[in-house]
Amino acid sequence: MTVSDLLEQAKALSPAERKELTKRLIDMIDILPALHQDEPEEHWGKSLNKLLDEIGPIEMMYPEIEDPVEWVKHLRAEQRRHRLGDWGSGE
């Protein structure tokens, strides 16, 4: 039986029966997510670990700089030199 067949049969119902049918259909839809709640959802941390495993290691710039503050200062200085160029060289 198709949805079109069901709709044709629903047309033959009285307004009160159509209202009851509609309510039951809506109730059935509301129940569907509850049926899947028994399955535990994977913890977001496990999903993140899987994603990181798929991506693989990330290549860091300047891994020899261990201090994070110095690393950021070095990157910012390099970006500044790249952005502004060498204006004072006189060449």
C-alpha positions as CSV (number, residue, x, y, z in Angstrom):
1,M,0.0,0.0,0.0
2,T,1.3,3.5,-0.9
3,V,0.9,6.8,0.7
4,S,-1.4,7.8,-2.1
5,D,-3.6,4.8,-1.3
6,L,-3.7,5.8,2.4
7,L,-4.6,9.4,1.5
8,E,-7.5,8.2,-0.7
9,Q,-8.8,6.1,2.2
10,A,-8.4,9.0,4.6
11,K,-10.6,11.1,2.4
12,A,-13.4,8.7,3.1
13,L,-13.1,9.3,6.9
14,S,-15.3,11.7,8.8
15,P,-13.6,15.0,10.1
16,A,-13.4,13.5,13.6
17,E,-11.8,10.3,12.3
18,R,-9.3,12.4,10.2
19,K,-8.4,14.4,13.3
20,E,-7.8,11.2,15.3
21,L,-5.7,9.7,12.4
22,T,-3.7,12.9,12.3
23,K,-3.1,12.9,16.1
24,R,-2.0,9.2,16.0
25,L,0.4,9.9,13.1
26,I,1.9,12.8,15.0
27,D,2.2,10.7,18.2
28,M,3.9,8.0,16.1
29,I,6.5,10.5,14.8
30,D,7.2,11.8,18.3
31,I,7.9,8.2,19.5
32,L,10.4,7.4,16.8
33,P,13.4,9.4,18.4
34,A,12.6,7.7,21.7
35,L,13.1,4.3,20.1
36,H,16.7,5.2,19.3
37,Q,17.5,6.6,22.8
38,D,18.3,3.1,24.0
39,E,21.5,3.1,21.8
40,P,24.2,5.1,23.7
41,E,25.6,8.0,21.7
42,E,29.4,8.0,21.3
43,H,31.1,10.4,23.5
44,W,32.3,13.5,21.7
45,G,35.9,12.9,22.9
46,K,36.0,9.5,21.2
47,S,34.7,11.1,18.0
48,L,37.4,13.7,18.3
49,N,40.1,11.1,18.8
50,K,39.0,9.2,15.8
51,L,39.1,12.4,13.7
52,L,42.6,13.2,14.9
53,D,43.7,9.7,14.1
54,E,42.4,10.0,10.6
55,I,44.0,13.4,10.0
56,G,47.4,12.2,11.2
57,P,50.2,14.3,12.8
58,I,50.2,18.0,12.3
59,E,53.5,19.6,11.2
60,M,54.3,22.5,13.5
61,M,56.4,25.5,12.5
62,Y,59.5,25.9,14.6
63,P,59.1,22.8,16.8
64,E,62.4,23.6,18.4
65,I,60.8,26.5,20.3
66,E,59.3,24.9,23.4
67,D,58.0,27.9,25.2
68,P,54.6,28.8,23.8
69,V,54.9,32.5,24.5
70,E,58.3,32.7,22.7
71,W,56.8,30.6,19.8
72,V,53.9,33.1,19.4
73,K,56.3,36.1,19.6
74,H,58.5,34.5,17.0
75,L,55.6,33.8,14.6
76,R,54.2,37.4,15.1
77,A,57.6,38.9,14.4
78,E,58.0,36.8,11.2
79,Q,54.5,37.8,10.0
80,R,55.3,41.4,10.7
81,R,58.5,41.2,8.7
82,H,56.7,39.5,5.8
83,R,53.8,41.9,5.8
84,L,55.9,45.1,6.1
85,G,59.1,44.1,4.3
86,D,62.4,45.7,5.1
87,W,61.8,49.4,4.8
88,G,65.0,50.5,6.5
89,S,67.6,48.6,4.4
90,G,68.2,51.5,2.0
91,E,68.6,49.2,-1.0
